Amino acid sequence: MDQRGTGRSSPITTANLSRQGSPEQQVEYLSFFRADSIVADAELVRKALVPSSNITCGKWSILGQSFGGFCAVTYLSMAPQGLAEVLMTGGVPPGILDACSADQVYGATYQRVLLQNQKYYSRYPADVQLMQRIVSCLANLPEGGLRLPSGTLLTPRLLQLLGLSGLGSGGMHGRDRVC
């Protein structure tokens, strides 16, 4: 199950956010995308799909990746009785007494991203020029980007944030399906 705003759920875009009305209404709309709301959704789905008579007594297993890791931690806090197990591959918050600061996490992440970029461009060296052309093209469009069917404006910065995975590829090894 993908949480609200991902997968087949309607993403938060500037277009659909502006349709919510006043700033107060927009804040209320955004509150439905918080981890506690996502856990409440998941609990409704679990209760509808997982019979209490099955081998796990109505509990299910969840996988939290990235923001899903934060949702999984929230799930453990709000509704542990519904969980048989929790698997997390990212997004685990540091402990309260942990000396790991955001600066350390972002510094390590930055180094990892640089390494992954180097690996990618060493495998696909022609993509350096291709990405430069795409970024230049986006930047030179009248709106400073390309309006996607969802209403989101694909700018050079958004393209950099999304990477190839945001374009629907399977990351580095699914790149040939995108180009």
Summary of the structure (lengths in Angstrom):
residues: 179
radius of gyration: 19.9
end to end distance: 28.5
largest distance: 59.9
contacts: 430
relative contact order: 0.08
helix: 55%
strand: 8%
